[in-house]
């Protein structure tokens, strides 16, 4: 938790932004519903608690059973929650009051949780707008549905409040919060730097344990142990697989086998809930084959080229497009594609080899705010998604400004089912050398990812040390370990 002034300033900024987007005289309420405990398999056996990110951002209190309301017309604000009773104290120990917790984040008023619904219903009876956010969790969706009477399926839909009588999440609120959370404050950057420091430890552990005969799950266990030792835990489910061509491979059952490549995409969430997200790929025998090194070095070059292009004033779409072109030029040099590189890039041929975007926003969420909708978060009103695979999968396309935190994660994958589909349909037949690709059907995939802060004059990689990435450095380290 930061100092109270951080949260006070954020809420004041939100009030100002909402004033610009709403009608004077009847601006209504802004509603924040924190997360509650989530049962894992029976009511009293819960998943590890994680607070809702927007509640953390504006109210800072990291515990279940809380809500908050800001009145846009009066400027008043209140935190809602219940004080503990003796039965709670038996299991939890003494707790400070809700009033004391509210005061710790600069909020002068608190009330029992039951009053949260009462205030919202009262405002709705007076035809005052109630601005709420699309919810990630079913608890939040159902709670807001029960309070407002809005069908659960509409709770997650985002639209302006003057459409359909406000029977949906508030676009005005979504856009206001995005404009704030996209630009990280210094205190947030320090937290992300720390999460990246922990990520360095995590990935170093992975590399040191990538040895023939080890099971992928053993590597994952050791990695995640470092995440829990240093922070809150992992920032997302760890990807650790020798089938790197499956982009989000959730399985960890295979034995590390010489000749294969182990792709590891993993991050740490700090105790303050800021995230890191890095990807590296390691030769399971400790040394890349010539074929593997060619592809690895091409991806590493694309990562470096994208970083060099990342700067204020550029759109991340431009950087993504330049990365697609860079990769296609390298694949052409290897004889895997043929023809004019600019024509191939425009036609989306890169999507066969990199069907994802170059990167995404990162902060309190590893894919920051994407529950609001990728297009709201990652695209401006002037930008439209490409319909093409790969080019259309970019999550962050906006013009970059200092304070943006994005991932730089180019990759090359050889997905037999996708290659066969394109071949069968004749897609890219003028450019793709399908006969040469057959030799890569058991290759897997390579992705190399860093976390990047946009600065006033360019960019810097986050974390005190960069996870080793050069192929020669990787081989030298693995030989020593």
C-alpha positions in Angstrom: 0.0 0.0 0.0 1.2 3.5 -0.8 0.8 6.6 1.3 -2.7 8.0 1.8 -1.9 11.0 -0.4 -1.3 8.8 -3.5 -4.9 7.4 -3.2 -6.4 10.8 -2.4 -4.7 12.3 -5.5 -5.9 9.5 -7.7 -9.5 9.8 -6.6 -9.4 13.6 -7.1 -8.0 13.1 -10.6 -10.8 10.6 -11.3 -13.4 13.1 -10.1 -11.9 15.7 -12.5 -11.9 13.3 -15.4 -15.4 12.1 -14.8 -16.6 15.8 -14.5 -15.3 16.3 -18.1 -17.2 13.2 -19.4 -20.5 13.6 -17.5 -23.4 16.1 -17.4 -23.1 18.8 -14.7 -25.8 18.7 -12.1 -26.5 15.0 -12.2 -23.2 13.1 -12.6 -24.2 10.4 -10.2 -22.1 7.9 -8.3 -18.9 6.0 -9.1 -19.1 2.5 -7.6 -16.1 0.2 -6.7 -16.8 -3.3 -5.6 -13.7 -5.2 -4.2 -13.3 -8.9 -4.5 -14.5 -11.4 -2.0 -13.2 -14.8 -1.0 -13.5 -17.3 -3.9 -14.3 -20.9 -2.8 -11.9 -23.4 -4.4 -14.0 -26.6 -3.9 -16.2 -26.0 -0.9 -17.3 -22.8 0.8 -14.6 -22.6 3.5 -11.7 -23.7 1.4 -10.8 -20.6 -0.6 -8.4 -19.7 -3.3 -5.6 -17.3 -2.2 -7.2 -13.9 -2.0 -6.4 -11.3 -4.6 -8.0 -7.8 -4.5 -9.7 -6.3 -7.6 -7.1 -4.1 -9.3 -9.1 -0.9 -9.6 -10.0 -1.1 -5.9 -6.3 -1.5 -5.1 -5.5 1.5 -7.4 -8.0 3.9 -5.9 -8.6 2.6 -2.4 -5.5 0.6 -1.5 -7.1 -1.9 0.9 -6.1 -5.4 0.2 -8.7 -7.6 1.9 -12.1 -9.1 1.0 -15.6 -7.8 1.7 -15.0 -4.1 0.8 -16.7 -1.6 -1.5 -16.5 2.1 -2.1 -18.6 4.9 -3.6 -17.6 8.4 -4.8 -20.4 10.9 -5.3 -19.5 12.9 -8.4 -21.9 15.8 -7.5 -21.0 16.3 -3.9 -17.4 15.0 -3.9 -18.2 12.8 -0.9 -16.7 9.3 -0.7 -17.2 6.3 1.6 -15.7 2.9 2.1 -18.1 0.1 3.0 -17.2 -3.0 5.0 -18.0 -4.8 8.2 -16.1 -4.7 11.5 -15.2 -8.1 12.9 -17.1 -9.8 15.8 -15.8 -12.2 18.4 -16.2 -15.2 16.2 -14.0 -13.5 13.5 -11.4 -12.6 16.1 -11.1 -16.2 17.3 -10.1 -17.3 13.8 -8.3 -14.1 12.5 -7.1 -12.3 15.6 -7.9 -8.7 16.5 -8.5 -6.4 13.5 -8.5 -2.6 13.2 -11.9 -1.0 12.4 -13.2 -0.2 8.9 -13.1 3.5 9.9 -9.4 3.2 10.7 -8.7 1.3 7.5 -10.6 4.0 5.5 -8.5 6.7 7.2 -5.3 5.0 6.3 -6.1 5.7 2.6 -7.4 9.2 3.2 -11.1 8.4 3.2 -13.0 10.1 6.1 -16.2 8.2 5.9 -17.0 4.5 6.3 -20.2 2.4 6.7 -21.4 -1.2 7.1 -21.3 -3.2 3.8 -25.1 -3.5 3.7 -25.3 0.3 3.2 -23.5 -0.1 -0.1 -26.6 -1.5 -1.8 -28.9 0.9 -0.1 -27.0 4.0 -1.4 -26.9 2.6 -5.0 -30.6 1.7 -5.0 -31.5 5.1 -3.5 -29.5 6.9 -6.3 -31.2 4.8 -9.0 -34.6 5.7 -7.6 -33.7 9.3 -8.0 -32.6 8.6 -11.6 -29.0 9.4 -10.8 -26.4 7.6 -13.0 -24.5 4.8 -11.3 -21.1 4.3 -13.0 -19.6 0.9 -12.4 -16.9 -1.2 -14.1 -17.2 -4.5 -16.0 -16.4 -7.3 -13.6 -13.9 -10.1 -14.0 -15.3 -12.3 -11.2 -18.7 -13.8 -11.0 -19.1 -12.6 -7.4 -18.8 -9.0 -8.5 -21.0 -9.5 -11.6 -23.8 -11.2 -9.6 -23.6 -8.7 -6.7 -23.9 -5.7 -9.0 -26.7 -7.5 -10.9 -28.6 -8.1 -7.7 -28.2 -4.6 -6.4 -29.0 -2.8 -9.7 -31.5 -5.2 -11.3 -29.4 -5.2 -14.4 -29.1 -8.7 -16.0 -25.8 -10.3 -15.3 -24.9 -10.6 -19.0 -25.3 -6.8 -19.4 -23.1 -6.0 -16.3 -20.0 -6.7 -18.4 -21.1 -4.7 -21.4 -19.4 -1.3 -21.7 -21.3 1.6 -23.3 -22.0 5.4 -22.7 -24.4 6.0 -19.8 -27.0 7.7 -22.0 -27.5 4.4 -24.0 -30.2 2.0 -22.8 -30.7 4.0 -19.6 -27.3 3.0 -18.2 -28.1 -0.7 -18.1 -24.4 -1.6 -18.5 -20.9 -0.8 -17.3 -19.9 2.9 -17.7 -17.8 3.7 -20.7 -17.1 7.1 -19.2 -15.6 5.5 -16.1 -13.7 2.9 -18.1 -12.1 5.6 -20.3 -11.2 7.8 -17.4 -9.5 5.0 -15.5 -7.6 3.8 -18.6 -6.2 7.3 -19.2 -4.8 7.2 -15.6 -3.6 3.7 -15.3 -1.9 3.6 -18.7 0.7 6.1 -17.4 2.5 4.7 -14.4 3.5 6.9 -11.5 7.1 6.8 -10.1 5.9 4.7 -7.1 4.4 2.2 -9.5 7.5 2.0 -11.7 9.5 1.2 -8.6 7.1 -1.7 -7.8 7.3 -3.1 -11.3 11.1 -2.8 -11.2 11.0 -4.9 -8.0 8.6 -7.5 -9.6 11.1 -7.7 -12.5 14.0 -8.2 -10.1 12.0 -11.2 -8.7 11.3 -12.4 -12.2 15.1 -12.4 -12.9 15.5 -14.8 -9.9 12.6 -16.9 -11.2 14.0 -17.3 -14.7 17.5 -17.9 -13.5 16.2 -20.8 -11.4 14.4 -22.1 -14.5 17.6 -22.0 -16.7 19.7 -23.7 -14.0 17.2 -26.5 -13.8 16.8 -27.1 -17.5 18.7 -30.3 -17.7 17.9 -33.6 -19.4 15.9 -36.0 -17.3 14.2 -33.3 -15.2 10.4 -33.1 -15.5 9.0 -29.7 -16.6 6.8 -29.7 -13.4 9.9 -29.9 -11.2 11.2 -26.7 -12.9 7.8 -25.0 -12.5 7.8 -25.9 -8.8 11.2 -24.5 -8.2 10.4 -21.3 -10.2 7.1 -20.7 -8.3 8.9 -21.3 -5.0 11.0 -18.2 -5.7 7.9 -16.2 -6.6 6.4 -17.1 -3.2 9.7 -16.5 -1.4 10.0 -13.0 -2.8 6.5 -11.8 -3.6 2.8 -12.6 -3.6 3.3 -15.4 -6.2 3.1 -15.8 -9.9 1.5 -13.0 -12.0 -0.2 -15.6 -14.2 -0.1 -19.4 -14.7 3.4 -20.4 -15.6 4.1 -21.6 -19.2 7.0 -24.1 -19.2 6.9 -26.4 -22.1 9.0 -28.1 -24.8 6.0 -27.5 -27.1 6.5 -23.8 -27.4 4.5 -23.7 -30.6 1.4 -23.9 -28.3 1.3 -20.3 -27.2 -0.2 -20.8 -23.8 0.7 -24.4 -23.1 -0.6 -25.2 -19.6 1.0 -28.7 -19.3 4.2 -29.5 -17.5 4.4 -33.3 -17.7 7.2 -33.9 -20.2 10.8 -34.9 -19.4 13.5 -32.5 -20.6 14.9 -34.1 -23.7 18.1 -33.2 -25.5 17.5 -31.7 -28.9 14.3 -29.9 -27.9 13.8 -26.2 -26.8 12.2 -25.3 -23.5 10.1 -22.2 -23.7 9.4 -20.5 -20.3 6.9 -17.6 -20.1 6.5 -16.6 -16.4 6.3 -13.6 -14.1 6.1 -12.6 -10.5 3.5 -10.5 -8.7 5.0 -8.4 -5.9 3.3 -8.2 -2.5 1.9 -4.9 -3.7 0.4 -6.7 -6.7 2.5 -5.2 -9.5 3.6 -7.7 -12.2 6.5 -8.9 -14.2 6.2 -11.0 -17.4 9.3 -12.4 -19.2 9.9 -15.2 -21.7 13.1 -17.0 -22.5 13.8 -20.2 -24.5 16.6 -22.7 -23.6 18.2 -25.5 -25.6 17.5 -28.7 -23.5 20.9 -30.1 -24.3 22.6 -26.9 -23.3 23.6 -25.9 -26.9 21.4 -24.9 -29.8 21.5 -26.8 -33.0 22.3 -24.7 -36.1 18.6 -24.7 -37.1 17.6 -23.7 -33.6 20.3 -21.0 -33.4 19.2 -19.4 -36.7 15.6 -19.0 -35.5 16.6 -18.0 -32.0 19.0 -15.3 -33.2 16.3 -14.0 -35.5 13.9 -13.6 -32.7 16.5 -12.1 -30.4 17.3 -9.6 -33.2 13.6 -8.7 -33.5 13.4 -8.1 -29.8 16.3 -5.8 -29.9 15.0 -4.0 -33.0 11.6 -3.5 -31.4 13.2 -2.0 -28.2 15.3 0.4 -30.3 12.1 1.6 -32.0 10.1 2.1 -28.8 9.9 5.8 -28.0 7.3 8.5 -27.2 5.4 9.6 -30.3 5.5 6.3 -32.0 2.5 4.0 -32.0 3.2 0.5 -30.7 1.4 -0.6 -33.9 4.3 0.9 -35.9 6.7 -1.1 -33.7 4.7 -4.3 -34.1 4.5 -3.9 -37.9 8.2 -3.2 -38.1 8.8 -6.4 -36.1 6.6 -8.4 -38.5 8.7 -7.1 -41.4 12.0 -7.8 -39.6 11.0 -11.4 -39.0 9.8 -12.0 -42.5 13.1 -10.6 -43.9 14.9 -13.1 -41.6 12.7 -16.0 -42.7 13.3 -15.0 -46.3 17.1 -15.1 -45.7 16.6 -18.6 -44.4 14.6 -19.6 -47.5 11.4 -20.2 -45.6 9.5 -17.5 -47.5 10.0 -15.8 -50.8 9.1 -12.6 -52.5 8.8 -8.9 -51.7 9.0 -8.4 -47.9 6.8 -5.4 -47.9 4.1 -7.2 -49.8 4.3 -10.1 -47.4 4.1 -7.9 -44.4 1.0 -6.1 -45.7 -0.6 -9.4 -46.6 -0.1 -10.7 -43.0 2.2 -13.6 -43.9 3.9 -13.1 -40.6 0.8 -14.4 -38.8 1.7 -17.9 -39.9 4.9 -17.7 -37.8 3.9 -15.1 -35.1 0.1 -15.3 -34.6 0.2 -13.0 -31.6 1.0 -9.3 -31.1 4.3 -7.8 -30.1 3.1 -6.9 -26.6 0.6 -5.7 -24.1 0.2 -3.1 -21.3 1.4 -4.3 -17.9 1.0 -3.0 -14.3 -1.4 -4.1 -11.6 -2.6 -6.7 -14.1 -0.1 -8.7 -16.2 -2.4 -7.8 -19.1 -3.2 -4.4 -17.7 -7.0 -3.5 -17.6 -7.9 -5.9 -20.5 -11.1 -6.8 -18.6 -12.3 -3.4 -19.8 -11.9 -4.7 -23.4 -8.7 -4.8 -25.4 -9.9 -2.2 -27.9 -10.6 0.3 -25.1 -7.2 -0.3 -23.5 -5.0 -0.9 -26.4 -6.4 1.2 -29.2 -7.3 4.9 -29.6 -10.5 6.1 -31.3 -8.5 6.7 -34.5 -7.1 3.1 -34.6 -8.8 0.0 -35.9 -7.7 -3.6 -35.6 -6.3 -5.4 -38.6 -8.4 -8.4 -39.7 -5.3 -10.4 -40.3 -3.9 -13.1 -38.0 -0.9 -11.8 -36.1 -1.3 -8.2 -37.2 -4.8 -8.2 -35.8 -3.7 -9.8 -32.5 -1.8 -6.8 -31.2 -3.2 -5.9 -27.8 -1.4 -2.5 -27.4 -1.4 -0.3 -30.5 -1.6 3.2 -29.0 0.8 6.1 -29.5 3.4 5.7 -26.8 3.9 8.3 -24.0 6.4 8.4 -21.1 5.1 6.2 -18.3 3.7 3.5 -20.5 4.8 0.0 -19.5 4.6 -2.6 -22.3 6.0 -6.0 -23.1 8.4 -6.6 -26.0 7.8 -10.2 -27.0 8.4 -11.3 -30.6 8.3 -15.0 -31.4 8.5 -17.5 -34.1 6.5 -20.7 -34.0 6.1 -23.7 -36.3 2.5 -24.9 -35.7 1.9 -27.9 -37.9 -1.9 -27.7 -37.8 -1.8 -24.0 -38.8 0.8 -24.6 -41.6 -1.2 -27.4 -43.0 -4.4 -25.3 -42.9 -2.8 -22.5 -44.8 -1.2 -24.9 -47.3 -4.6 -26.7 -47.8 -6.4 -23.4 -48.3 -3.7 -21.9 -50.5 -3.1 -19.0 -48.1 0.3 -17.4 -48.8 1.1 -19.8 -51.6 2.9 -17.1 -53.5 5.2 -16.5 -50.6 5.5 -19.4 -48.2 7.9 -22.3 -49.0 5.7 -25.0 -47.6 8.1 -27.8 -48.6 10.9 -26.3 -46.6 8.7 -25.9 -43.5 8.1 -29.6 -43.2 11.6 -29.9 -41.6 10.4 -27.6 -38.8 7.3 -29.5 -37.8 9.0 -30.8 -34.6 10.8 -27.5 -33.9 8.4 -26.0 -31.4 8.6 -22.2 -30.9 10.7 -19.4 -29.5 9.5 -16.2 -27.8 11.8 -13.7 -26.1 10.1 -11.2 -23.8 11.2 -8.2 -21.8 9.2 -5.6 -19.9 9.8 -2.0 -21.1 9.1 1.4 -19.7 8.7 4.3 -22.2 10.8 7.2 -21.0 11.0 10.9 -22.1 13.7 10.1 -24.7 13.2 6.4 -25.6 12.7 3.4 -23.4 14.4 1.3 -20.8 14.0 -2.4 -19.8 12.5 -2.8 -16.3 14.4 -4.5 -13.5 17.9 -3.9 -12.2 19.3 -6.7 -14.4 18.2 -8.1 -17.8 17.7 -11.8 -17.9 20.4 -13.2 -20.2 19.2 -13.4 -23.8 22.0 -13.7 -26.3 22.4 -17.3 -27.6 26.1 -17.4 -26.9 25.6 -16.2 -23.4 22.8 -18.7 -22.8 25.1 -21.6 -24.0 28.0 -20.4 -21.9 25.8 -20.1 -18.7 24.2 -23.5 -19.3 27.7 -25.1 -19.7 28.8 -23.7 -16.4 25.6 -24.7 -14.5 
